[in-house]
């Protein structure tokens, strides 16, 4: 397998981890499970979200550098980076609240932050699939 094959495989695997973490956030934020569910599901959800997110960004930039047809400053790649920043800007308060429920994030705010992270992540996936302007 070439470097490109490995980067692409790991980039897609990281995207799956990111979406799995986001889905777990959805269960915790929208499902309203009890404290036991929160204690059990929050640590792996946070780990999937954080690791998937960092790896998606790093490996995606690695792909943009490795593939001659793409540059890190292409519009669809810059758009993906902005969407990544929006998703993680919304996800950060969620992870802090899931780690420490006494942080006091209101349920309405948690739902709003989850919705922003979910929409930004969905748009990020659409951007990666269709590569507008590439």
C-alpha positions as a Markdown table, in Angstrom:
| # | Residue | x | y | z |
|---|---|---|---|---|
| 1 | Unk | 0.0 | 0.0 | 0.0 |
| 2 | Unk | 1.2 | 3.5 | -0.8 |
| 3 | Unk | 1.4 | 6.5 | 1.5 |
| 4 | Unk | -1.8 | 7.8 | -0.1 |
| 5 | Unk | -3.7 | 4.6 | 0.6 |
| 6 | Unk | -2.7 | 4.6 | 4.2 |
| 7 | Unk | -3.5 | 8.3 | 4.7 |
| 8 | Unk | -6.9 | 7.8 | 3.1 |
| 9 | Unk | -7.7 | 4.7 | 5.0 |
| 10 | Unk | -6.8 | 6.3 | 8.4 |
| 11 | Unk | -8.5 | 9.5 | 7.5 |
| 12 | Unk | -11.8 | 7.7 | 6.8 |
| 13 | Unk | -11.4 | 5.5 | 9.9 |
| 14 | Unk | -10.9 | 8.7 | 11.9 |
| 15 | Unk | -14.0 | 10.2 | 10.4 |
| 16 | Unk | -15.9 | 7.1 | 11.5 |
| 17 | Unk | -14.6 | 7.6 | 15.1 |
| 18 | Unk | -15.6 | 11.3 | 14.9 |
| 19 | Unk | -19.1 | 10.4 | 13.9 |
| 20 | Unk | -19.3 | 7.6 | 16.5 |
| 21 | Unk | -18.4 | 10.1 | 19.2 |
| 22 | Unk | -20.9 | 12.6 | 17.9 |
| 23 | Unk | -23.6 | 9.9 | 17.9 |
| 24 | Unk | -22.7 | 9.1 | 21.5 |
| 25 | Unk | -23.0 | 12.8 | 22.4 |
| 26 | Unk | -26.5 | 12.7 | 20.8 |
| 27 | Unk | -27.5 | 9.7 | 23.0 |
| 28 | Unk | -26.3 | 11.6 | 26.1 |
| 29 | Unk | -27.6 | 15.0 | 25.2 |
| 30 | Unk | -30.9 | 14.1 | 23.6 |
| 31 | Unk | -31.6 | 10.8 | 25.2 |
| 32 | Unk | -31.4 | 12.1 | 28.7 |
| 33 | Unk | -30.0 | 8.9 | 30.1 |
| 34 | Unk | -29.3 | 8.7 | 33.8 |
| 35 | Unk | -26.1 | 9.2 | 35.7 |
| 36 | Unk | -25.0 | 5.6 | 35.2 |
| 37 | Unk | -25.3 | 5.9 | 31.4 |
| 38 | Unk | -23.5 | 9.2 | 31.5 |
| 39 | Unk | -20.6 | 7.7 | 33.5 |
| 40 | Unk | -20.4 | 4.7 | 31.2 |
| 41 | Unk | -20.8 | 6.4 | 27.8 |
| 42 | Unk | -19.2 | 9.8 | 28.3 |
| 43 | Unk | -15.5 | 8.7 | 28.4 |
| 44 | Unk | -15.5 | 6.7 | 25.2 |
| 45 | Unk | -17.7 | 9.3 | 23.5 |
| 46 | Unk | -15.2 | 12.0 | 24.4 |
| 47 | Unk | -12.2 | 9.9 | 23.3 |
| 48 | Unk | -13.8 | 9.0 | 20.0 |
| 49 | Unk | -14.7 | 12.7 | 19.3 |
| 50 | Unk | -11.3 | 14.1 | 20.3 |
| 51 | Unk | -9.1 | 11.4 | 18.7 |
| 52 | Unk | -11.3 | 11.2 | 15.5 |
| 53 | Unk | -11.3 | 15.0 | 15.2 |
| 54 | Unk | -7.6 | 15.5 | 15.6 |
| 55 | Unk | -6.8 | 12.6 | 13.3 |
| 56 | Unk | -9.3 | 13.7 | 10.6 |
| 57 | Unk | -7.6 | 17.2 | 10.5 |
| 58 | Unk | -4.0 | 16.0 | 10.6 |
| 59 | Unk | -4.5 | 13.1 | 8.1 |
| 60 | Unk | -6.7 | 15.3 | 5.8 |
| 61 | Unk | -3.9 | 17.9 | 5.7 |
| 62 | Unk | -1.5 | 15.1 | 5.0 |
| 63 | Unk | -3.6 | 14.0 | 2.1 |
| 64 | Unk | -3.9 | 17.5 | 0.7 |
| 65 | Unk | -0.1 | 17.8 | 0.8 |
| 66 | Unk | 0.5 | 14.3 | -0.6 |
| 67 | Unk | -2.0 | 14.5 | -3.6 |
| 68 | Unk | -0.6 | 16.7 | -6.4 |
| 69 | Unk | -4.2 | 17.6 | -7.5 |
| 70 | Unk | -5.0 | 19.3 | -4.1 |
| 71 | Unk | -3.4 | 22.0 | -2.1 |
| 72 | Unk | -4.1 | 22.9 | 1.6 |
| 73 | Unk | -5.4 | 26.3 | 0.5 |
| 74 | Unk | -8.0 | 25.0 | -2.0 |
| 75 | Unk | -11.4 | 26.4 | -1.2 |
| 76 | Unk | -13.1 | 23.1 | -0.3 |
| 77 | Unk | -10.2 | 22.2 | 2.0 |
| 78 | Unk | -10.3 | 25.6 | 3.7 |
| 79 | Unk | -14.1 | 25.2 | 4.0 |
| 80 | Unk | -13.6 | 21.8 | 5.7 |
| 81 | Unk | -11.1 | 23.4 | 8.2 |
| 82 | Unk | -13.7 | 26.1 | 9.0 |
| 83 | Unk | -16.4 | 23.5 | 9.5 |
| 84 | Unk | -14.0 | 21.5 | 11.7 |
| 85 | Unk | -13.4 | 24.6 | 13.8 |
| 86 | Unk | -17.1 | 25.2 | 14.1 |
| 87 | Unk | -17.8 | 21.6 | 15.1 |
| 88 | Unk | -15.1 | 21.5 | 17.7 |
| 89 | Unk | -16.0 | 25.0 | 19.0 |
| 90 | Unk | -19.4 | 23.6 | 19.7 |
| 91 | Unk | -18.2 | 20.2 | 20.9 |
| 92 | Unk | -15.7 | 21.6 | 23.4 |
| 93 | Unk | -18.3 | 22.8 | 25.9 |
| 94 | Unk | -20.2 | 19.5 | 25.5 |
| 95 | Unk | -17.1 | 17.5 | 26.3 |
| 96 | Unk | -16.4 | 19.6 | 29.4 |
| 97 | Unk | -20.0 | 19.2 | 30.6 |
| 98 | Unk | -19.9 | 15.4 | 30.0 |
| 99 | Unk | -16.6 | 15.1 | 31.9 |
| 100 | Unk | -17.9 | 17.2 | 34.8 |
| 101 | Unk | -21.7 | 17.5 | 35.0 |
| 102 | Unk | -21.4 | 20.1 | 37.8 |
| 103 | Unk | -20.1 | 22.5 | 35.1 |
| 104 | Unk | -23.8 | 23.4 | 34.8 |
| 105 | Unk | -24.4 | 23.5 | 31.1 |
| 106 | Unk | -28.2 | 24.0 | 30.7 |
| 107 | Unk | -30.0 | 21.2 | 28.8 |
| 108 | Unk | -31.2 | 23.7 | 26.1 |
| 109 | Unk | -27.7 | 25.0 | 25.5 |
| 110 | Unk | -26.3 | 21.4 | 25.4 |
| 111 | Unk | -28.9 | 20.6 | 22.7 |
| 112 | Unk | -28.1 | 23.7 | 20.7 |
| 113 | Unk | -24.3 | 23.0 | 20.9 |
| 114 | Unk | -25.0 | 19.4 | 19.9 |
| 115 | Unk | -27.1 | 20.6 | 16.9 |
| 116 | Unk | -24.3 | 23.0 | 15.8 |
| 117 | Unk | -21.7 | 20.2 | 16.0 |
| 118 | Unk | -23.9 | 17.8 | 14.2 |
| 119 | Unk | -24.7 | 20.1 | 11.3 |
| 120 | Unk | -21.1 | 21.3 | 11.0 |
| 121 | Unk | -20.0 | 17.6 | 10.9 |
| 122 | Unk | -22.6 | 16.7 | 8.4 |
| 123 | Unk | -21.6 | 19.6 | 6.2 |
| 124 | Unk | -17.9 | 18.6 | 6.6 |
| 125 | Unk | -18.7 | 15.1 | 5.4 |
| 126 | Unk | -20.7 | 16.5 | 2.4 |
| 127 | Unk | -17.7 | 18.8 | 1.6 |
| 128 | Unk | -15.3 | 15.8 | 1.7 |
| 129 | Unk | -17.5 | 13.7 | -0.5 |
| 130 | Unk | -18.4 | 16.2 | -3.2 |
| 131 | Unk | -15.3 | 18.5 | -3.0 |
| 132 | Unk | -17.0 | 21.6 | -4.4 |
| 133 | Unk | -14.8 | 23.6 | -6.6 |
| 134 | Unk | -12.1 | 20.9 | -6.9 |
